[in-house]
Structures are given as C-alpha cells and as structure tokens.
C-alpha cells in the first residue's frame, strides 16, 4: 500500500503492519487506519501516521521510557501480546513537552488492532512531563 504523509512524504507499507483503530483516536475518530513509523532520527519517538489523512501524524513514546513504573490496568486484553504507547504533545521547549499516560494507545501485536483507552484511576496524567 502506498500513501502520502506531510511529515514523511510518500510511504509504502505492507498491509501486515497497518494498524486498525476501529474507534479512532480521541479527537480524530473519523480516521481509523494507521502505520507506526520508526524514524531513527526521532528516537525514542515513533510516529502514528494516518493512511487516510496526510496531515495526521502523532508522535508516540513507549511509556516505560519516561515512567519506568508505568503499569496501567487495561481490561479486555486477555493473554494476547500488545504494544503500549503514549501520545506525545510536542512543545517549543523540550522542558514543556508532555506525554498522555492517562489515555494510552494499546495495539494487539497479533491482530494489529488498536484502541485508545482512558484509564479510570487518577494515578496517571494526560500531561506527564518527559524531562
């Protein structure tokens, strides 16, 4: 599959790595197909790139990178292996950059189906400072 991203230009990916988000992401519910791009120049970030909207590209980070004790209780995952990401809010100053630990994105590693969950407890913040 080929698609265009304003951030990365023309991209091509195998259907096996596409991530379906049937309910979308909070604020972007109408877009449901994505690819996670690993750009080595952006480490430790990944990019959730919409295959349907060339302007939609969200920075992600593995929550363990910024909060080693992060272990949210997420129901409905069973024993399936999954990947967990926090959406990053980039600011002009790195000191002000935050990650949303309250609403992680969970992706089933086998089916490539993901969802954004809103955690019930108040242990985690929507604006956890990265630095």
N, C-alpha and C positions, 0 to 999 in steps of 0.2 A: 504494500500500500504506500502511495506517495501522498504527501500533504505539505502545506506551507505553514511555517511559523514565522511571525515577525521577528522573534528572538533569534531563531536558528536558521532561517531560510528554508529551502526545500529539504524535507526529510523523507526518508524511506524506511519502512519498518515491516517486519514480518507480522502477520496477524496474531501469531502466538504471543507477542509481547504487548499487544494492545490491552489496556485496562478499561473494562466496562464499569461505569459508575451509574447504575440504573436510576438512582435518585439525584444524580449530580452532586454538586458541592454547594454548601451554603452560599447563597448569593449568585450562584451560577448553575441553577437547577436544570436549565434547558440543554446544557452540554453534557453529554454522558460518555463520550469516547475519548480516551487519553493514551498517551505514551509517556513513560518515565525516561527522561533523557539524563544520561550521566555525562556531564561535561567536566573533564579533568581540570580545566582552568577554574572551575567553580567549587572545587572541593571545600568543605564537606557537603555542599548542597547538591541536590538533584533538582530536576525541573519536571513538573507535571504539565505536559503540553497537550492542549486540546487538538484533536484531529479535525474538529468541526468548526473551530473559531480561531483564526490565525493570530488574533490578539491575546488569546487566553493562554498564559504561561505562568504557573505559580512555582515559586521556589519552595523546596521541601528540605527537611533535615531529619535524620534519624534522631528521635528524642533522646536516646541514650548518649548521644554526643554532647548534649548540653545539660542533661539531667540524669546522671548515671542511675539514680534510684527510681526512675520512672517505670512504674509497673501498673498501668491502669487496669481496672476490671472491665473487660469487654465481653458481654454476653453474646451468645449465638455463634461463636467461632468453633466450638467443639474442639476436636483434636487436629484440625487442619492447620498446616503451617501458614503463617501470614507475615506480611511485612507491615511495619508501622512507620508512619511519617507524620511530622508536624508541619503545618503550613507556616512559612516564614513571612514576616512583614518587614521588608527591607526599608530602611530609613536612610536619610542623607548621611547620618553619622552611624558608624557601626555600634557605638555605645547605646544607641537608641533602638537598634534592630531587635525584634522580638519574634518569638515562635508561639503558636497557639497549641498549648499542651492540653487544653480543655476539650478540644474537638479534633482528635487525630484522624488521619485517613488510614484505614485498615484495608489491606489488599490480600485476598486469598491467593497464596503462591501457586496453587494448582490450577484454579479456575480463572485467575486474573480478573476476578470480580471484586470491586472495592466499594467502600462506603465511608462516608464521614460520620463519625459517631460523636454525640455530645455526652460527655461524662456527667453523671449525676452528682457525684461528690464535688466539694469545693477545694479539694486538695491541689488541683492544678489550675493554672491561669490561662486566659486567652492571650496574655501579653507577657510571657516569660522572657526576660532579657537573656540574650545569647552570651553576652560578655559581662 
